[in-house]
Amino acid sequence: MCPQDGLGAVIELAAARPGEPLGYRIVNTGAVRLICGLPYRLERETRSGWILMNPDMAFRLMGFGVAPGLSHELRATIPTDAPPGRYRISASVTSDHAPGTLQMSALFDVRQDD
């Protein structure tokens, strides 16, 4: 999907703690209705690159419409044994009104309780 297709989306989120749900939003910044689902990719940054944290996670297949200018709230699960550090969540959206899939990601920090 290209910007000229009228598609645009961002993920908005904040910091999280191990074992807590992480709320995030798919925000439709484009001109056409988007479809997002429950699947997400959760990765942790290490010195040698990104490590996938949820490789065996199963997701229900559901689609949610997101009209231009609106957003949809979703939740990710942060593993209880997640070490503190920099993480990345990735998701994708599609549209019945434009070809392809838009992949997006956002960085956040996992912090231990103080």
Sequence and secondary structure as in RCSB ss.txt:
>XXXX:A:sequence
MCPQDGLGAVIELAAARPGEPLGYRIVNTGAVRLICGLPYRLERETRSGWILMNPDMAFRLMGFGVAPGLSHELR
ATIPTDAPPGRYRISASVTSDHAPGTLQMSALFDVRQDD
>XXXX:A:secstr
  GGGT  EEEE   B TTSEEEEEEEE SSS EEEES  EEEEEETTEEEES TT      EEEE TT EEEEE
EE  TT  SEEEEEEEEEEETTEEEEEEEEEEEEE    
